């Protein structure tokens, strides 16, 4: 197998590997000795779950997160120049999607290194698929502002785009602030605007539901400390 940069999806939580990842991914993983990861501990756990026989001690991990110096990223790709493939593993879901791995991919493209994305779960796409919203014209906004007023103003602008451009709006929040943003949506958006909440995607506790803002006011799901994606549409 030629030396490439493989983008290796991880599970979105405590889900059986066989449920969300094809066998081919394991074949690729077993051929790689160098991995770029956000957190070494969770990456090691994921690899062991994928194939218990893996000897973790023979692997080399490069940690890529907010503490990583940009000038050191090029070093992560040196094994490829020496003929060894490298894999990027996200904390959850697909690498380079709402994930720092995008910086490595951009550098690999600049260096003319072949980038191979593997099939796996994307919470963004799975939530959109199940929402009933426009899947041809949508925008993922990442995290909304933390400041209360800025967040409400952003919600108003996103809602305007829904009606003006027929564009689905997706965004995420830190799990412990899910209830806060849910309440902000109810206070800020029009009663007829539709909100889809997708929590614990692919897990046994998966919850995906679409209602109007006015209908959500009649019920409040338990979103505390659960990974969620919020989707707005008309």
N, C-alpha and C positions, 0 to 999 in steps of 0.2 A: 504494500500500500504506500503510495507516494506521501511525502510529508505535506500535510495540510493543516489548516486551522479549522477544527470542528466545533460547532456550536451545539452543545449537548443540553437539551432541556432536562429539568429536574421535576419531580412531583410537586404539586401545589400544597402538599401537607402530608399527613400520615395516610397515604393511599398506596395500595399495592402497585408495585412497579408494573406488573403484567396488565393492569387495568388501563394504564395511560401511556405506556412506552412500548414501541415495537422491539422485537428481539434484535433487530439489526443494530440498535443503539448499544446493546451490550457487546456485540461483536466489535464495534468501534472502540468502546471504552477499554476493552481488554487489550487493544493494540496500542494504547497510549500510555506513556510514562510521565508526561508533563501536563499539568492542569493549572489553569488560571481560575481562581475561585474568589468569592467574596469573603467566605469564612471557611478556614481549613477544617475545623471540627465538623461542621455540617456537611461539607463536601465529602469528607472521609466516610461519614455515616451513609450518605447517599450511595457512594461507590460500593460499600459493603452490602447494602440492601440490593443493589443491582446484581452483584455477583459475590457471594460470601467467600469464595476462594481467593479473591484478590489479596495480594500481599501489599498492604498499604505502605509498608516501610520501604518498598522499592520505588515508590512514586515521589515525584518532586512537585511541590505546590508553590505557585506564585499568588500572593494575596493581592486582590484588587478591590479597593474600597475607597472611602473618602479620605483615608489617611495615606494612600499611595501617592508617591511623588510622580508627577507626569513624566519626568525625564527617565524614570526607571521602567516605564511601560515597554519601551523598545527591547529591553533585556528579556522580556517574557517571550518574545518571538525568536530569540536566538537558537533554541533547539531546532526550529524548522529549517533555519539556514544550515544546520548541521545534519539535516536529513531525518529529524524526528518530528512526528506530528504532535500538535498541542491541542488540548481541548479546553473550551471555556464552559464552566458550569455556573449557572445562576443559583441564587439562594432558593428560588422557586420559579417554575415556569421556564420561559424561553430566554436564553442569553441575548443581550443587546436590546431587549424591549423593556423600557423603563428600568434599565439595568446598566451599570458602569461598563459592562463588556463592550458596549458600542465603541468606546475609545480604542480598544485593541483591534476591533474589526476594521475601523477606519484606517488605522496604521497598517494593517495587513493588506488592505486594498491598495494603499500607497506603495507598498513594497512588492506588489504584484504576487502576493501569496494567495493561493486558492482558498476561499472560505466556503465551508460546506455546512449548511444548517441542517440539523436532524429534526425529524418529526417529534412533536411532543406537545403537552398542554400549554395553551396560552390563556390565562384567565380573562384577558381583554377580549379575545375573539369568542371564547366560550360564552361569556356574559352577553356579548352582542348577539350571538346566534340565538340565545334563549330569551332575549328581551322582547322580540316582536317589533323592534325599531328598525330604522333605515340602515341596512347593512351595506349600501352602496356609497353612501356619503356620510362619513362620521369622522370625529376628531377625538383623540385621546389627550386629555389635558394634564395628566399626571396629578400632582398634588395642588390643591387650591391654596391661596394665601392663608397663613395662620391668623393674621390680624382679622378681627371680627368684621370691621367695616369693609376692608378690602375683599374679604371672602364673599360677603353679601353682594358687593358691587360686581364681583366676578360672576357670581351666579346669575345676576340680572343680565349681564352681557352674553353669557352662554345661552340663556333662555331666549334672548333676542335672535341669536343665530339659528336656534331651532326653528323659529317661525319664519325668519327672513330667508334662510338658506336651505331649509328642510334637512338639516344636518344633525344627526345624533351626537350628543356630547357625553363623553365618558371621563370619569376621574376617580381617583382613589384617595384614601385617607389613612393615617396611622390608626390601627385598630382601636386604641383607647379613646380616639376622638370621633369614632363613627356616630355615636349618638348626637354629638354636638352638630356635626354637619347635616345629619338627617333632620334635626330640628330647624336648622338654618334654611334648608330647602323648603320645608313646610311653611316657614314664615315669609320667605322671599319670593317663591315662584307662584305662578297663577294656579288657581284651583284645578283648571282643566289640563295643565301640563302633566305629562306622564313621567313617572319615576320608576325605574327598575332597580331593585337591589339584588345583587348577586353575591352571596356570602358562602364561604367554605366550598368553593367550586371543586368538584370531583371527590369530596369527602363524604362520609356517611351522613354528616349533618348538613349537606348542601341545601341551600335555600335560595331560590331564584323566583322573584315575584314582581309583576308589573301592575301598578295601579296609578290612578290619577292622584295628584297631590291632595285633593279634597278627600279621597277615599283613604289615603294613608293616614290622614288626621284621625280616622276612626279606629286605627289599630297601630300598634307600635311593636315591631319585631325586636328581639333581643340581639343586638349587634355588638355588644360589648366584647372587645378583644378578639373579634372574628375578622379575618381578612375579607374585605368587601370591595366591590366595584359598584359605583353609582352611575346610572345612565339616565339622561334626560332626553325627552322627545315630545313632540306635540301629539 
